[in-house]
Amino acid sequence: MKHSSFRILGRGAVALLLVGSWSLAARADPGESSKGVALKSADAKPEAVSVEMENSILLSGAGAFVSGNKGAFMERYGIATGFSGGIEHFKIKQALDQDTTFEVEGRGLYDIHDYDLKLEWNRSNVGYVKMGYEEFRTWYDGAGGYFRPNNTWFGSLFNDQPNGYYGSRFEQQMHIDRGEAWFEAGLRMPDVPELTFRYTNEFRNGQKDSTIWGQSSLTGGQGTRAIIPAFRDINERADIFEGDLKHKMDDTAFGVGLRYEIANDNDAFSTMFGVQQAASRGFTQRERVHSESFTAHGFTETTFSDQVMFTTGWLFNTFDSNVMGYRIWGQGFDPAFNAPYAGRARFEESTTDLEAGANLKEYVLTLNLLLQPTDDFSIVPSLKAEEVDTDAVSRLTAWSVGAPAALVNAPTDRDINSSERRLRVTEALEATWRGIQDWVFSARGAWMEESGTQMENLVTRGTGAGRIHRDSDLDNFEQKYTLGAYWYPIREVNVASQYEHRLTMYRRTNRNDTTRTPADLYPAFLSEQDITVDDMNIRVTWRPVNNLTFVTRYDFMLSTIDTLGDARELSPQRSAEYTSHILSESITWSPFARWYMQANMSYARNTTQSEATYLTGSVLESRDGYYNGSFVTGYALTDKVDLQAEYVYSRADNFYDNSSASVPYGAGFTEQSANLTCTYRLSDNVRWSARYGFYTNSDETFYGKKNYDAHVVYSSVQIGF
């Protein structure tokens, strides 16, 4: 069944069940309605609305009016411009008899592709059957890059030009629809193993932006810069079958499970080079992937006494994939291969007849023992062993370019195969002690040893014929130590602190290496790399009076990377050093029963230093500092009317101009939002809510190109029955 068919079924079922649901009306307790899902985070999957009325319907409508960059606003807040609304949430639960219930729950918001439908039949001491459909949309901004020195920006062209200039698929406001249709059944009978079966059909369709931008030389003599927008076409589907069995016999609980997944992806990446120039050209890279995976897992949990518990877990996973695709340069997107076009440049290599496949097998075993010799002391030793075997092969034909505006030269066939075997063992020991009054101490140590081998083989035929073969030994080590202390000196104050030290050492020894040139050594030129991380935090909670609470937290992290390259390439050096400071404060105050306030503030300052900063002079130190603040207050105006106001402020001050060497980078923006909400309880079963929000953003990096002001109005009514 096509994805569109699933969507039509989902929307139709929501409407049909809503009409039929009124016959299942039952008495419900009064409650508060929540914020609408029309205002969701752009970075997270929408969640169902929390509604206290068990049997109710929540109708809502919203309007967003944006001046400026609409795509940036939609991506940031997950709010569609224009009008939207419908059934934000409905829920009906009916007892069919003393032991059986039937429940319907869902939503359907028009014009933002937000649909959800769940049906559940449940019988006590027998089992349940569930099924559902869900779909939601996320938005993306396809503005591309901006070169400030001469005000070059291509982002607005893709909405202003007629179809065919860049192609109708290239738009600034992009979106992806995600969803799933699922069925689940479970057996829950006394003294009988629990059985669960679930089938899920997942899909992801649409278009999103990419930061792998195309290049332009319209930079006022500053050279070539990658600022032309790029996008990805997404068309993915997966069918997942899962089965689980759980049971308990005497003091031992155990379970086994199986999972089988079939996935089919047809994705593409496209961009343009030299837009508005005589040498304008583009390319599309398309990948069609078919993959199958099978997983079997199990666990046991045995309680020997109140002081001793032993658990085990195991997993076997196999994954097979097949890839077909191409990357073709030409005029526009998805061009015909080897067609002549102006501006063909050297090194813009087309690839055809890509065929690849990979197989992975993974084995995992875990053992954990909980010992509590005294009431104040517990210790948990554990062991984890993993083995991963991977084999991959690929074949493609590469077509090099001889001269501008000429057809490609003779092809080069490339056959690549590789294999990798890794064995990883992790031992850990964790302890907790409460032997001193008002104190809790914890400590944990983990040690990981990994060894493996890797084989890489490249054979080329045609232009540049030859062979590269390399065998490598891989040895990695990791040590991780964590100490924690919790102090409760008085009832009004508690202090929590934690320190973590982590050292990771990667080692690679290349042998039987037939590398022809230093450039062919990639990615094997790193022979040693040590990563050290020191991370600590402290949190103090102070409650001077019952209605006032302060929470202060400070986080510090220092991370260093030391690298030793292959003798032919690099010498030992500190390749990067990362430092992070984060200070946050939260204040909660309720002056009296009808009024509450909460303020949150945080400041972060992160820097990354690299040897490239001192060696080249063109790569600047990376700075990442930001300020966040929010304030929310609520007041019960009457027994029926509640008011809530919220203000959020964010600022990043990291922008710096490095246009002589690259695109200016570093985030520099100021963002503010304010919301005012009024909730009115007309009766025990009817709630009305209205909200107005104002959002503004000024992006220094884009010099006004991604600025916006937005007004959002929202209203809802919840009816219980």
C-alpha positions, 0 to 999 in steps of 0.5 A: 500500500502506498504512503498516500493511501495510509494518510487517506485512511488515517484522515478518514478514520479520524472523521468517521470515528469522531461522528460515531464516538458520541454514542459512547459518551460517559461521565468524566471528571473536570480538568484543565486543558493543555497547550495546543499541539499547534505550537510544537518544538521543531526539533521533536516529534509531537506528543499527544496532548495531556487532557484530564477529562477522560471522555472529551473533545478539544477543538482548536484553531491557530493563525500565524502571521509572519513578516520576514523569513517564514522558513526560518520561523517555521523550522525554529518553532514548528508552527505553520504560517497561515491558519490551521485547526481542527480536533486537537485531541479527543478521547472516549473510553467505554466499559463494554462489560465488567472486564472489558473496555474500549478506548478511542483517542486521536487528533486531526489538525487541518493544513499542518498534516498532524493526524493521530488515531489510536484504538484499544480493546482491553480485557482483564486477565486475557489481553489487549488489541491496539492499532493506530495511525500517526502523521506529523510534519516538520519544516525546514529552511532552505535559505542556503548561505550568505556572504556578507562582504558583498551582500550575496545571497541566493536564498530568496531566488528559489521562491521568486523564479518560475518553475524550471529556472532552478526546478520546481523542487527547489524551495526555501520553505521545505517540509518532511512528513513522518508517520506510522501505521501500527498494530499490536496484540498482547496476551496477559493471562495469569500463570501464562507467559506474556506474549506481545506481537507488533507490526509497524509501517513507518514512512518519511517523505518530503524535502529538507535543506542541507548545509553541503552548499554549492559554490559561487564566485560572485563574492566581489573578488574574494574567491569561491565560496560555498553559499548556494542552497542545497536540498535532499529529497527523502522517500523512505519506508520500513516494515517492522515485525516484533514479537516478545515473550516474558515469564517468571518462574519461582525467583527468575524472570526471563524473556526473549524477543525477535525483530525483523525489519525491511527498509527501502529508501530512495533519497537524493541530494542536489545543488547548483554551482555558479548560479547566475553565471555563464558556468551554471551547472548542478548535480544530483546524487541519488541512492536507492537502499534496500536493507533487511535486519534481524535481531534476537534478544533475551534476558534473565533476572534472578533474585537469590535474596534481598541482598543478591540479584543476578541479571543477564542479557544477550543479543544477536543482530544481522544486517544486510543492505544493497545500494544502487545509485549515481552522481551526475553533473549537468544542466539543472537537477537529475541531468542526462548523463554525458550531455554537453553543458557550459562550465563543465569543470575539472574534478567534477566527476560523475559516477554511474552504475553504483552497486554496493552491499554490506553485511553486519553481524553483531553478538552481545552478552552482558552480565550484572551482579547486585550485592548489598551486604549491608543496608548502607552499602551496595556494589554492582560488578558487570561485564559486557562482551561484543563482537562485530563482523562487517563485510562490504563490497562496491563497484562504480564507474567514474567519469573524469573531465578533460576540459571545460565544455567537453564531454567526459573522458574514458571511464575508470571502473573501481572495485572496492571491498573491505572487511572488519572484525572487532571484539570489545570487552567492557568491565565495570564496577559501581558502588554506593555508600550511605554510611554517613548521616545526610551523605550519599557517595557513589563511584563507578569505574569502567574499562573497555578493551577493543581489538580488531583487524581491517582489510581494504582493497581498491582495484581500478581499471581504465584511466589510473589503473592500479591497486591499493591494498591495506591490512590494519590492526585496530586497538582501542582502550577506554577508561572512565571514572565517575565520582558523585556526592550528595549532601543534605545538611539541613532540610532546606538545602541539598548539594549534589556534585559529580566528577567524571574522567574519561580517557580514550586511546585509538591505535591503528597499525597499517601493514601490507600497505601498497598505498601509492601516494600520501593522498591515497592514505586517507582515512588511514593516516591517523595512527594514534589518537588520545581523547581526554575528557574531564567533566564536573558539575555541582548543583545546590538547591536552597529552599529558604521558605516553603514557597521559594526555591533556588536551584544553582548549577555549574558545569565545566568540561575540558576535552583535549585531542592528541594526534599522531599521524602516519610518519609520511604525513604528520608529527605528534601534536595537540590537534584540538582543545575544547573548554566549556563553562555553563552556569544556570539558575532557577527561581520558583516563588509562589507569593500566595496560593493564586499566584506563582512565578518561575525564572530560569537563566543560563550562560554558556561559554565554549571554545575550541582551539586547534593547531590549524589556528596557529599554522594557517592563520585563516582558521579562527578559534571556534567560539560558542557562547550564548545566554538564555532566560525565561520567565513565566507567571500564572495567576488565578484571577477567579475560581474560573479564570486563569492567566499565564504570561511567559517571556523567553530571551536567547542571544548568541554573540559569536559572529566574526568575519573571516571572509578573506578565507571562508564564509563568515561563521559563528552564530550571532542572533537575538531571539525573543518570544512572549505568550499570554494565555487565558483559560476560562472554565465555563462549567465543569465539562467545558473549558475555553482557552485563548493565547497570543504569542509574539516571536522575533529573531534577528540573525547577525550572521545573515545580516537581516536575511533570516530575520522575522517577526511573527504573531500567533493567535490560538484558541481552543474549547474542550468539552467533556461528556 
